[in-house]
Amino acid sequence: MTTMAHYSRHAQARQQQRGIPGFVIESLIRFGKPNYDHRGAEVITFPKPVRNRLKTVLPKQQYVQLESHFDCYAVMRDGYLITVGHRTKRIKD
């Protein structure tokens, strides 16, 4: 799985600081649902319908690895990954 996103230095630092594996970010970009933040960027998450779809699409071992990271999000703008993190609050549309 390769992504078309370019990582900003900030995103690389946050990924390492927050312990988010690369396969989680790739899965977010590939399967996640983008929500527009009304500032020109997209916040990509794993809402429940996407999680249910992943359960049928991914092999069980990959799904189990990904399951503990369903609270992660990625912020992208113009093909650049700006930051990544763990959701602590609901993301509004």
N, CA, C and O atoms as a printed pandas DataFrame, in Angstrom:
     atom_number atom_name residue_name chain_id  residue_number  x_coord  y_coord  z_coord
0              1         N          MET        A               1    0.839   -1.176    0.000
1              2        CA          MET        A               1    0.000    0.000    0.000
2              3         C          MET        A               1    0.883    1.238    0.000
3              4         O          MET        A               1    1.673    1.427    0.925
4              5         N          THR        A               2    0.769    2.065   -0.993
5              6        CA          THR        A               2    1.509    3.315   -1.011
6              7         C          THR        A               2    0.522    4.467   -1.026
7              8         O          THR        A               2   -0.590    4.351   -1.541
8              9         N          THR        A               3    0.951    5.577   -0.452
9             10        CA          THR        A               3    0.075    6.734   -0.404
10            11         C          THR        A               3    0.605    7.810   -1.320
11            12         O          THR        A               3    1.796    7.859   -1.628
12            13         N          MET        A               4   -0.295    8.670   -1.752
13            14        CA          MET        A               4    0.075    9.782   -2.607
14            15         C          MET        A               4    0.381   11.020   -1.771
15            16         O          MET        A               4    0.717   12.065   -2.327
16            17         N          ALA        A               5    0.273   10.927   -0.466
17            18        CA          ALA        A               5    0.458   12.087    0.401
18            19         C          ALA        A               5    1.933   12.350    0.648
19            20         O          ALA        A               5    2.750   11.432    0.725
20            21         N          HIS        A               6    2.241   13.614    0.767
21            22        CA          HIS        A               6    3.573   14.038    1.174
22            23         C          HIS        A               6    3.463   14.449    2.637
23            24         O          HIS        A               6    2.566   15.209    3.002
24            25         N          TYR        A               7    4.364   13.953    3.472
25            26        CA          TYR        A               7    4.320   14.247    4.896
26            27         C          TYR        A               7    5.045   15.558    5.178
27            28         O          TYR        A               7    6.163   15.764    4.706
28            29         N          SER        A               8    4.420   16.436    5.938
29            30        CA          SER        A               8    5.119   17.626    6.413
30            31         C          SER        A               8    6.022   17.194    7.573
31            32         O          SER        A               8    5.828   16.126    8.154
32            33         N          ARG        A               9    6.993   18.017    7.898
33            34        CA          ARG        A               9    7.863   17.690    9.038
34            35         C          ARG        A               9    7.042   17.621   10.321
35            36         O          ARG        A               9    7.292   16.794   11.198
36            37         N          HIS        A              10    6.067   18.503   10.405
37            38        CA          HIS        A              10    5.190   18.515   11.577
38            39         C          HIS        A              10    4.455   17.177   11.703
39            40         O          HIS        A              10    4.366   16.614   12.794
40            41         N          ALA        A              11    3.932   16.674   10.585
41            42        CA          ALA        A              11    3.206   15.396   10.600
42            43         C          ALA        A              11    4.129   14.249   10.994
43            44         O          ALA        A              11    3.731   13.364   11.753
44            45         N          GLN        A              12    5.354   14.259   10.485
45            46        CA          GLN        A              12    6.311   13.209   10.843
46            47         C          GLN        A              12    6.612   13.241   12.338
47            48         O          GLN        A              12    6.671   12.199   12.989
48            49         N          ALA        A              13    6.801   14.445   12.877
49            50        CA          ALA        A              13    7.090   14.579   14.308
50            51         C          ALA        A              13    5.903   14.119   15.143
51            52         O          ALA        A              13    6.079   13.388   16.118
52            53         N          ARG        A              14    4.699   14.537   14.772
53            54        CA          ARG        A              14    3.506   14.152   15.534
54            55         C          ARG        A              14    3.239   12.651   15.447
55            56         O          ARG        A              14    2.806   12.036   16.421
56            57         N          GLN        A              15    3.495   12.070   14.292
57            58        CA          GLN        A              15    3.307   10.625   14.140
58            59         C          GLN        A              15    4.211    9.882   15.113
59            60         O          GLN        A              15    3.779    8.932   15.766
60            61         N          GLN        A              16    5.451   10.308   15.209
61            62        CA          GLN        A              16    6.390    9.649   16.112
62            63         C          GLN        A              16    6.020    9.913   17.573
63            64         O          GLN        A              16    6.018    8.989   18.387
64            65         N          GLN        A              17    5.712   11.156   17.907
65            66        CA          GLN        A              17    5.382   11.513   19.285
66            67         C          GLN        A              17    4.128   10.806   19.782
67            68         O          GLN        A              17    4.034   10.440   20.953
68            69         N          ARG        A              18    3.174   10.618   18.890
69            70        CA          ARG        A              18    1.893   10.039   19.283
70            71         C          ARG        A              18    1.817    8.539   19.040
71            72         O          ARG        A              18    0.786    7.919   19.303
72            73         N          GLY        A              19    2.890    7.957   18.545
73            74        CA          GLY        A              19    2.961    6.510   18.380
74            75         C          GLY        A              19    1.966    5.949   17.387
75            76         O          GLY        A              19    1.364    4.903   17.631
76            77         N          ILE        A              20    1.787    6.633   16.268
77            78        CA          ILE        A              20    0.847    6.180   15.246
78            79         C          ILE        A              20    1.636    5.517   14.123
79            80         O          ILE        A              20    2.413    6.187   13.443
80            81         N          PRO        A              21    1.453    4.209   13.913
81            82        CA          PRO        A              21    2.198    3.503   12.862
82            83         C          PRO        A              21    1.831    3.989   11.459
83            84         O          PRO        A              21    0.732    4.495   11.233
84            85         N          GLY        A              22    2.752    3.830   10.539
85            86        CA          GLY        A              22    2.549    4.255    9.159
86            87         C          GLY        A              22    1.376    3.569    8.487
87            88         O          GLY        A              22    0.672    4.192    7.692
88            89         N          PHE        A              23    1.149    2.278    8.796
89            90        CA          PHE        A              23    0.050    1.571    8.142
90            91         C          PHE        A              23   -1.304    2.156    8.538
91            92         O          PHE        A              23   -2.270    2.044    7.784
92            93         N          VAL        A              24   -1.380    2.773    9.704
93            94        CA          VAL        A              24   -2.633    3.400   10.133
94            95         C          VAL        A              24   -2.916    4.630    9.276
95            96         O          VAL        A              24   -4.048    4.846    8.844
96            97         N          ILE        A              25   -1.889    5.429    9.036
97            98        CA          ILE        A              25   -2.051    6.625    8.210
98            99         C          ILE        A              25   -2.389    6.235    6.777
99           100         O          ILE        A              25   -3.248    6.854    6.148
100          101         N          GLU        A              26   -1.720    5.214    6.261
101          102        CA          GLU        A              26   -2.024    4.736    4.909
102          103         C          GLU        A              26   -3.470    4.256    4.817
103          104         O          GLU        A              26   -4.156    4.521    3.831
104          105         N          SER        A              27   -3.929    3.547    5.850
105          106        CA          SER        A              27   -5.312    3.062    5.863
106          107         C          SER        A              27   -6.302    4.216    5.967
107          108         O          SER        A              27   -7.357    4.191    5.335
108          109         N          LEU        A              28   -5.963    5.228    6.766
109          110        CA          LEU        A              28   -6.822    6.409    6.864
110          111         C          LEU        A              28   -6.988    7.067    5.504
111          112         O          LEU        A              28   -8.102    7.389    5.089
112          113         N          ILE        A              29   -5.874    7.265    4.817
113          114        CA          ILE        A              29   -5.910    7.930    3.518
114          115         C          ILE        A              29   -6.662    7.081    2.498
115          116         O          ILE        A              29   -7.416    7.605    1.679
116          117         N          ARG        A              30   -6.454    5.779    2.552
117          118        CA          ARG        A              30   -7.067    4.887    1.559
118          119         C          ARG        A              30   -8.547    4.625    1.822
119          120         O          ARG        A              30   -9.354    4.630    0.891
120          121         N          PHE        A              31   -8.910    4.395    3.094
121          122        CA          PHE        A              31  -10.274    3.973    3.414
122          123         C          PHE        A              31  -11.087    4.992    4.210
123          124         O          PHE        A              31  -12.316    4.923    4.221
124          125         N          GLY        A              32  -10.426    5.928    4.872
125          126        CA          GLY        A              32  -11.108    6.843    5.787
126          127         C          GLY        A              32  -12.068    7.802    5.115
127          128         O          GLY        A              32  -12.042    7.982    3.898
128          129         N          LYS        A              33  -12.913    8.413    5.924
129          130        CA          LYS        A              33  -13.906    9.376    5.432
130          131         C          LYS        A              33  -13.391   10.788    5.687
131          132         O          LYS        A              33  -13.093   11.142    6.828
132          133         N          PRO        A              34  -13.283   11.601    4.631
133          134        CA          PRO        A              34  -12.844   12.986    4.832
134          135         C          PRO        A              34  -13.998   13.883    5.287
135          136         O          PRO        A              34  -15.106   13.812    4.756
136          137         N          ASN        A              35  -13.718   14.708    6.261
137          138        CA          ASN        A              35  -14.653   15.738    6.721
138          139         C          ASN        A              35  -13.954   17.071    6.515
139          140         O          ASN        A              35  -12.825   17.251    6.971
140          141         N          TYR        A              36  -14.596   17.997    5.847
141          142        CA          TYR        A              36  -13.971   19.278    5.556
142          143         C          TYR        A              36  -14.018   20.170    6.788
143          144         O          TYR        A              36  -15.043   20.257    7.464
144          145         N          ASP        A              37  -12.905   20.827    7.074
145          146        CA          ASP        A              37  -12.824   21.649    8.283
146          147         C          ASP        A              37  -13.187   23.111    8.044
147          148         O          ASP        A              37  -13.066   23.933    8.952
148          149         N          HIS        A              38  -13.630   23.443    6.839
149          150        CA          HIS        A              38  -14.043   24.796    6.461
150          151         C          HIS        A              38  -12.886   25.784    6.508
151          152         O          HIS        A              38  -13.105   26.993    6.583
152          153         N          ARG        A              39  -11.660   25.283    6.464
153          154        CA          ARG        A              39  -10.465   26.125    6.375
154          155         C          ARG        A              39   -9.580   25.663    5.224
155          156         O          ARG        A              39   -8.432   26.090    5.102
156          157         N          GLY        A              40  -10.122   24.791    4.386
157          158        CA          GLY        A              40   -9.381   24.315    3.228
158          159         C          GLY        A              40   -8.709   22.969    3.407
159          160         O          GLY        A              40   -8.028   22.500    2.496
160          161         N          ALA        A              41   -8.881   22.340    4.549
161          162        CA          ALA        A              41   -8.253   21.039    4.801
162          163         C          ALA        A              41   -9.334   19.982    5.031
163          164         O          ALA        A              41  -10.510   20.302    5.205
164          165         N          GLU        A              42   -8.913   18.729    5.027
165          166        CA          GLU        A              42   -9.796   17.599    5.303
166          167         C          GLU        A              42   -9.303   16.894    6.554
167          168         O          GLU        A              42   -8.102   16.678    6.719
168          169         N          VAL        A              43  -10.224   16.538    7.430
169          170        CA          VAL        A              43   -9.910   15.717    8.591
170          171         C          VAL        A              43  -10.426   14.324    8.255
171          172         O          VAL        A              43  -11.629   14.127    8.080
172          173         N          ILE        A              44   -9.519   13.363    8.167
173          174        CA          ILE        A              44   -9.883   12.006    7.752
174          175         C          ILE        A              44   -9.976   11.114    8.987
175          176         O          ILE        A              44   -9.052   11.061    9.799
176          177         N          THR        A              45  -11.103   10.416    9.118
177          178        CA          THR        A              45  -11.347    9.569   10.286
178          179         C          THR        A              45  -11.882    8.202    9.861
179          180         O          THR        A              45  -12.133    7.946    8.684
180          181         N          PHE        A              46  -12.048    7.334   10.864
181          182        CA          PHE        A              46  -12.651    6.015   10.676
182          183         C          PHE        A              46  -14.024    5.992   11.354
183          184         O          PHE        A              46  -14.124    5.473   12.466
184          185         N          PRO        A              47  -15.083    6.526   10.743
185          186        CA          PRO        A              47  -16.405    6.426   11.367
186          187         C          PRO        A              47  -16.914    4.979   11.315
187          188         O          PRO        A              47  -16.340    4.127   10.636
188          189         N          LYS        A              48  -17.981    4.729   12.034
189          190        CA          LYS        A              48  -18.497    3.362   12.167
190          191         C          LYS        A              48  -18.778    2.659   10.837
191          192         O          LYS        A              48  -18.422    1.487   10.709
192          193         N          PRO        A              49  -19.399    3.308    9.832
193          194        CA          PRO        A              49  -19.625    2.607    8.556
194          195         C          PRO        A              49  -18.317    2.174    7.878
195          196         O          PRO        A              49  -18.259    1.115    7.253
196          197         N          VAL        A              50  -17.284    2.987    8.005
197          198        CA          VAL        A              50  -15.984    2.630    7.425
198          199         C          VAL        A              50  -15.381    1.456    8.188
199          200         O          VAL        A              50  -14.809    0.549    7.583
200          201         N          ARG        A              51  -15.505    1.469    9.505
201          202        CA          ARG        A              51  -14.987    0.354   10.323
202          203         C          ARG        A              51  -15.657   -0.960    9.931
203          204         O          ARG        A              51  -14.997   -1.990    9.798
204          205         N          ASN        A              52  -16.976   -0.911    9.749
205          206        CA          ASN        A              52  -17.713   -2.120    9.358
206          207         C          ASN        A              52  -17.269   -2.610    7.988
207          208         O          ASN        A              52  -17.158   -3.815    7.765
208          209         N          ARG        A              53  -17.015   -1.688    7.076
209          210        CA          ARG        A              53  -16.552   -2.062    5.733
210          211         C          ARG        A              53  -15.156   -2.680    5.805
211          212         O          ARG        A              53  -14.873   -3.666    5.125
212          213         N          LEU        A              54  -14.290   -2.098    6.627
213          214        CA          LEU        A              54  -12.930   -2.625    6.765
214          215         C          LEU        A              54  -12.940   -4.056    7.289
215          216         O          LEU        A              54  -12.087   -4.867    6.927
216          217         N          LYS        A              55  -13.903   -4.353    8.134
217          218        CA          LYS        A              55  -14.004   -5.701    8.695
218          219         C          LYS        A              55  -14.195   -6.740    7.598
219          220         O          LYS        A              55  -13.721   -7.870    7.720
220          221         N          THR        A              56  -14.889   -6.360    6.525
221          222        CA          THR        A              56  -15.129   -7.295    5.429
222          223         C          THR        A              56  -14.033   -7.246    4.367
223          224         O          THR        A              56  -13.810   -8.232    3.665
224          225         N          VAL        A              57  -13.347   -6.106    4.243
225          226        CA          VAL        A              57  -12.352   -5.916    3.180
226          227         C          VAL        A              57  -10.963   -6.417    3.578
227          228         O          VAL        A              57  -10.277   -7.053    2.778
228          229         N          LEU        A              58  -10.556   -6.133    4.799
229          230        CA          LEU        A              58   -9.197   -6.476    5.234
230          231         C          LEU        A              58   -9.122   -7.894    5.789
231          232         O          LEU        A              58  -10.106   -8.411    6.316
232          233         N          PRO        A              59   -7.954   -8.521    5.670
233          234        CA          PRO        A              59   -7.746   -9.798    6.358
234          235         C          PRO        A              59   -7.864   -9.588    7.871
235          236         O          PRO        A              59   -7.585   -8.500    8.375
236          237         N          LYS        A              60   -8.271  -10.618    8.579
237          238        CA          LYS        A              60   -8.544  -10.496   10.015
238          239         C          LYS        A              60   -7.347   -9.953   10.792
239          240         O          LYS        A              60   -7.516   -9.106   11.669
240          241         N          GLN        A              61   -6.150  -10.425   10.485
241          242        CA          GLN        A              61   -4.960   -9.986   11.221
242          243         C          GLN        A              61   -4.719   -8.480   11.043
243          244         O          GLN        A              61   -4.387   -7.791   12.007
244          245         N          GLN        A              62   -4.882   -7.974    9.828
245          246        CA          GLN        A              62   -4.706   -6.537    9.586
246          247         C          GLN        A              62   -5.785   -5.730   10.293
247          248         O          GLN        A              62   -5.510   -4.667   10.850
248          249         N          TYR        A              63   -7.009   -6.235   10.269
249          250        CA          TYR        A              63   -8.105   -5.532   10.936
250          251         C          TYR        A              63   -7.847   -5.438   12.437
251          252         O          TYR        A              63   -8.069   -4.387   13.039
252          253         N          VAL        A              64   -7.384   -6.515   13.038
253          254        CA          VAL        A              64   -7.114   -6.527   14.477
254          255         C          VAL        A              64   -6.014   -5.522   14.821
255          256         O          VAL        A              64   -6.106   -4.826   15.833
256          257         N          GLN        A              65   -4.976   -5.442   13.988
257          258        CA          GLN        A              65   -3.907   -4.466   14.220
258          259         C          GLN        A              65   -4.436   -3.038   14.109
259          260         O          GLN        A              65   -4.039   -2.162   14.877
260          261         N          LEU        A              66   -5.315   -2.813   13.168
261          262        CA          LEU        A              66   -5.847   -1.476   12.913
262          263         C          LEU        A              66   -6.893   -1.067   13.949
263          264         O          LEU        A              66   -7.068    0.120   14.224
264          265         N          GLU        A              67   -7.577   -2.039   14.514
265          266        CA          GLU        A              67   -8.701   -1.785   15.415
266          267         C          GLU        A              67   -8.331   -0.903   16.610
267          268         O          GLU        A              67   -9.133   -0.070   17.033
268          269         N          SER        A              68   -7.153   -1.074   17.146
269          270        CA          SER        A              68   -6.750   -0.275   18.307
270          271         C          SER        A              68   -6.404    1.164   17.939
271          272         O          SER        A              68   -6.141    1.983   18.820
272          273         N          HIS        A              69   -6.402    1.478   16.646
273          274        CA          HIS        A              69   -6.068    2.833   16.186
274          275         C          HIS        A              69   -7.257    3.516   15.505
275          276         O          HIS        A              69   -7.073    4.477   14.759
276          277         N          PHE        A              70   -8.468    3.028   15.756
277          278        CA          PHE        A              70   -9.643    3.627   15.124
278          279         C          PHE        A              70   -9.920    5.045   15.613
279          280         O          PHE        A              70  -10.712    5.759   14.998
280          281         N          ASP        A              71   -9.292    5.466   16.697
281          282        CA          ASP        A              71   -9.495    6.827   17.191
282          283         C          ASP        A              71   -8.537    7.829   16.548
283          284         O          ASP        A              71   -8.550    9.008   16.904
284          285         N          CYS        A              72   -7.715    7.384   15.618
285          286        CA          CYS        A              72   -6.748    8.277   14.965
286          287         C          CYS        A              72   -7.410    9.103   13.871
287          288         O          CYS        A              72   -8.434    8.720   13.305
288          289         N          TYR        A              73   -6.796   10.243   13.593
289          290        CA          TYR        A              73   -7.245   11.086   12.488
290          291         C          TYR        A              73   -6.029   11.656   11.775
291          292         O          TYR        A              73   -4.929   11.689   12.326
292          293         N          ALA        A              74   -6.240   12.099   10.556
293          294        CA          ALA        A              74   -5.189   12.750    9.769
294          295         C          ALA        A              74   -5.780   14.012    9.161
295          296         O          ALA        A              74   -6.939   14.027    8.746
296          297         N          VAL        A              75   -4.980   15.068    9.110
297          298        CA          VAL        A              75   -5.407   16.317    8.486
298          299         C          VAL        A              75   -4.586   16.493    7.222
299          300         O          VAL        A              75   -3.356   16.511    7.264
300          301         N          MET        A              76   -5.284   16.624    6.084
301          302        CA          MET        A              76   -4.619   16.772    4.788
302          303         C          MET        A              76   -5.100   18.032    4.087
303          304         O          MET        A              76   -6.242   18.465    4.234
304          305         N          ARG        A              77   -4.179   18.599    3.320
305          306        CA          ARG        A              77   -4.521   19.760    2.494
306          307         C          ARG        A              77   -3.653   19.730    1.253
307          308         O          ARG        A              77   -2.427   19.669    1.352
308          309         N          ASP        A              78   -4.276   19.771    0.087
309          310        CA          ASP        A              78   -3.571   19.798   -1.196
310          311         C          ASP        A              78   -2.563   18.658   -1.337
311          312         O          ASP        A              78   -1.468   18.863   -1.859
312          313         N          GLY        A              79   -2.927   17.456   -0.874
313          314        CA          GLY        A              79   -2.053   16.300   -1.005
314          315         C          GLY        A              79   -0.951   16.217    0.034
315          316         O          GLY        A              79   -0.124   15.306   -0.016
316          317         N          TYR        A              80   -0.924   17.154    0.980
317          318        CA          TYR        A              80    0.078   17.141    2.041
318          319         C          TYR        A              80   -0.571   16.725    3.350
319          320         O          TYR        A              80   -1.642   17.214    3.712
320          321         N          LEU        A              81    0.088   15.822    4.047
321          322        CA          LEU        A              81   -0.364   15.419    5.365
322          323         C          LEU        A              81    0.153   16.460    6.346
323          324         O          LEU        A              81    1.362   16.594    6.533
324          325         N          ILE        A              82   -0.749   17.189    6.967
325          326        CA          ILE        A              82   -0.363   18.288    7.845
326          327         C          ILE        A              82   -0.078   17.799    9.255
327          328         O          ILE        A              82    0.941   18.161    9.844
328          329         N          THR        A              83   -0.968   16.980    9.800
329          330        CA          THR        A              83   -0.764   16.455   11.143
330          331         C          THR        A              83   -1.591   15.188   11.333
331          332         O          THR        A              83   -2.488   14.892   10.544
332          333         N          VAL        A              84   -1.279   14.456   12.377
333          334        CA          VAL        A              84   -2.019   13.254   12.760
334          335         C          VAL        A              84   -2.198   13.273   14.270
335          336         O          VAL        A              84   -1.432   13.918   14.986
336          337         N          GLY        A              85   -3.210   12.567   14.746
337          338        CA          GLY        A              85   -3.433   12.532   16.181
338          339         C          GLY        A              85   -4.490   11.518   16.559
339          340         O          GLY        A              85   -4.987   10.761   15.725
340          341         N          HIS        A              86   -4.822   11.525   17.854
341          342        CA          HIS        A              86   -5.869   10.668   18.404
342          343         C          HIS        A              86   -7.049   11.557   18.766
343          344         O          HIS        A              86   -6.880   12.588   19.418
344          345         N          ARG        A              87   -8.241   11.160   18.344
345          346        CA          ARG        A              87   -9.428   11.946   18.666
346          347         C          ARG        A              87   -9.763   11.800   20.141
347          348         O          ARG        A              87   -9.763   10.697   20.687
348          349         N          THR        A              88  -10.047   12.926   20.775
349          350        CA          THR        A              88  -10.542   12.907   22.148
350          351         C          THR        A              88  -11.942   13.494   22.215
351          352         O          THR        A              88  -12.644   13.337   23.214
352          353         N          LYS        A              89  -12.347   14.178   21.135
353          354        CA          LYS        A              89  -13.677   14.768   21.045
354          355         C          LYS        A              89  -14.296   14.387   19.710
355          356         O          LYS        A              89  -13.607   13.951   18.788
356          357         N          ARG        A              90  -15.590   14.558   19.625
357          358        CA          ARG        A              90  -16.315   14.304   18.387
358          359         C          ARG        A              90  -15.889   15.323   17.334
359          360         O          ARG        A              90  -15.729   16.506   17.638
360          361         N          ILE        A              91  -15.706   14.865   16.100
361          362        CA          ILE        A              91  -15.386   15.766   15.000
362          363         C          ILE        A              91  -16.686   16.107   14.301
363          364         O          ILE        A              91  -17.373   15.223   13.788
364          365         N          LYS        A              92  -17.026   17.383   14.279
365          366        CA          LYS        A              92  -18.288   17.835   13.695
366          367         C          LYS        A              92  -18.123   18.073   12.212
367          368         O          LYS        A              92  -17.054   18.475   11.753
368          369         N          ASP        A              93  -19.192   17.824   11.456
369          370        CA          ASP        A              93  -19.185   18.078   10.008
370          371         C          ASP        A              93  -19.285   19.551    9.719
371          372         O          ASP        A              93  -19.293   19.953    8.556
